[in-house]
Amino acid sequence: MKPVSRAFVAFAAFLLCTSFARAASPEIDKALAQVPAEQRPSMEWLVTHMPAQDRDTLKADFLLQHVDTAYKAWKSAPWNATVSEAMFRDAILPYASVSEQRENWMPMLRDRCLPMVQGVNNPGQAAIRLNQQLFPVTGVKYSTARERADQSPSESMKSGLASCTGLAIMLVDACRAVGVPARFVGVPKWIERDGNHSWVEVWDGSNWRFTGAAEPTGDRLDEGWFVGAAAGQRSGKPEHAIYAVTWNDSPITFPMVFDPSRPGARAVDVTERYTHSKPASADSTAPLSKADAEKAREQFIASYASDTRKIAQEDIDKKVLEAAGARMPIWYAVYGDKPANGRSLYISMHGGGGAPPDVNDKQWDNQKKLYKPEEGVYVAPRAPTDTWDLWHQGHMDALLTRLIRDMVLVEGVNPDRVYLMGYSAGGDGVFQLAPRMADRFAAASMMAGHPNETRPDGLRNLPFSIYMGGKDAAFKRNDIAAQWKTMLDDLAAKDPGGYPHQVTIYPENGHWMDRKDAVAVPWMATHTRNTRPARIVWLQDDVTEPRFYWLMNPAPKAGQRVVARRDGQVITIEEAQGVDELHILLDDGMVDLDQPVKVVMGNATLFDGKAPRTAVTISRTLADRGDAGSVYTAEVAVKVPQAAPAGTNP
């Protein structure tokens, strides 16, 4: 009988002291006995730290071949001197990332990937090269039709389809096969949007850097469509943290949200790297050329659509949307042929409110057949609540944003041809929602509703129509409609080019207008959304918004009022009541970003210089709404001068 080595005795003793304590399998014994001497520490570390479920299933030949190839990949890499033994063990040596099928991918991927990194002397650049070439060469692309989320490389290559999880696993393995330390990273649940996501971190010789698998961003790391969303994550709740898989000892388990039934993996919490006020790497804010910015914008939009389409389809299949803690059932019909530039979307809100659910259900049923566009998707949502203010509570902004996003992804809606309309209590909602969400719509029509406390200031760039029965005296709806006509007329006269509107009052009608108001549908259809108007009037309602067209307010409060205009390279803030800071969002369609931009307010110059195009701005402005038409490439943050108190010297 062959004597047992001291190394094996030490290994067995270690097992008895760990949470994985149990007798080693005969296959592990065999692997330890046959491993070359220089690779023995690697083998001992691997089998000591392997997931418990693998101990009785993996064969000695598998372990021996894997360790041999991984060891040679590490030792032969041009950047070997920058990769410590500890780094090798945790980020090159492991044969798996999470719960994927165990297979001997190392030799196969090494043969494929070595030619891709020939002549590269930096591990970070090697990872970039692999991300650019691996997926086109293997024919693997993102798809929700993949068999399972946590596919192994061979499973993904066989079908040519993979989820973000499968793509990340494949890129991690490809990096390891050529000696690049890499690890699987993911977020179980986004805070500001739906779903989860997986990506990859690679060691560049001095720092961990990240990239989206099959989402190359030129020759840079630390960029991706998910940067903005990741920056908003928090460790306070485990489902909102960001985790990197580790094979080192750790009390944290990676959340297997893609399949909770699968065995877990150890992890470390890396949320802080993504949520610092400054990005983890300067590269994420590095200035981009006009061409690179446009390329990045296209890539981020395509990646976002791919990653979100499944969630959108599930919403549409269920016919229920959930956001901001509320649930909104929907019904819709599609009319006419789909135009080349995408379908129109009509969001039609029912009346009722302040009534039992069955009353509001009947109002919903009536709204479904109230209007019929010649072309477009006609959606009648069912209000999430039965209160009097059923359409203008705070959750409606998030629900309508989600509805628009879903219809763009699933039904091919053109986001610049989205229209809002509503009758009675639904008209109340139009009065409230249209001014505060004007940048989401191409036009809005209010039928037989009441504005309550809202004001029309935010309608400066949104075509808005009012239809009212002259005898609709309840709550003075008819009188108030006439007052709004006067207000809109005055606003349009004082602000040339602003406040396009149409107010029609039918003298002979009461609350029911005998469908005369249906003319609103073809009227709205003549309008297309203006995402970058020359002048903006932004009044915060009791439900606040952090962004309006090309302005952002990091601290929105009810009653704040901002008026801004752009003229060539100059942005002028005409008014900023109650606001301390503003961010101006820009792109090359608005100004020449290769030339200085100036932001002024009164006699003060708040900014004068170039506004760099960055991947951070692109990804963040996409992630916060999922609206391709509202993606910007640059931004300027300015402090707003505060007026001196009366009786003081300025």
Secondary structure as UniProt FT lines:
FT   HELIX           6..16
FT   TURN            19..20
FT   HELIX           26..34
FT   HELIX           37..39
FT   HELIX           40..49
FT   HELIX           52..54
FT   TURN            55..57
FT   HELIX           60..76
FT   TURN            78..79
FT   HELIX           80..82
FT   HELIX           85..91
FT   HELIX           105..113
FT   HELIX           114..117
FT   TURN            118..119
FT   HELIX           123..138
FT   STRAND          141..142
FT   TURN            144..145
FT   HELIX           153..159
FT   STRAND          161..162
FT   HELIX           164..177
FT   TURN            178..179
FT   STRAND          182..187
FT   STRAND          197..203
FT   STRAND          208..211
FT   TURN            213..214
FT   TURN            218..219
FT   TURN            225..226
FT   HELIX           227..231
FT   HELIX           238..240
FT   STRAND          243..245
FT   STRAND          252..253
FT   TURN            257..258
FT   TURN            260..261
FT   STRAND          266..269
FT   HELIX           271..275
FT   HELIX           282..285
FT   HELIX           290..318
FT   STRAND          320..323
FT   TURN            324..325
FT   STRAND          326..335
FT   TURN            340..341
FT   STRAND          343..349
FT   HELIX           357..368
FT   TURN            369..370
FT   STRAND          376..381
FT   TURN            388..391
FT   HELIX           395..411
FT   STRAND          413..423
FT   HELIX           425..436
FT   HELIX           438..440
FT   STRAND          443..447
FT   TURN            452..453
FT   HELIX           457..461
FT   STRAND          464..469
FT   TURN            470..471
FT   HELIX           474..476
FT   HELIX           477..494
FT   TURN            496..497
FT   STRAND          501..506
FT   TURN            507..508
FT   TURN            514..515
FT   HELIX           516..519
FT   HELIX           520..525
FT   STRAND          535..539
FT   STRAND          547..548
FT   TURN            549..550
FT   STRAND          551..552
FT   TURN            558..559
FT   STRAND          561..567
FT   TURN            568..569
FT   STRAND          570..577
FT   STRAND          581..586
FT   TURN            588..590
FT   TURN            593..594
FT   STRAND          597..601
FT   TURN            602..603
FT   STRAND          604..609
FT   HELIX           615..623
FT   TURN            624..625
FT   HELIX           628..630
FT   STRAND          634..639
FT   TURN            646..647
//
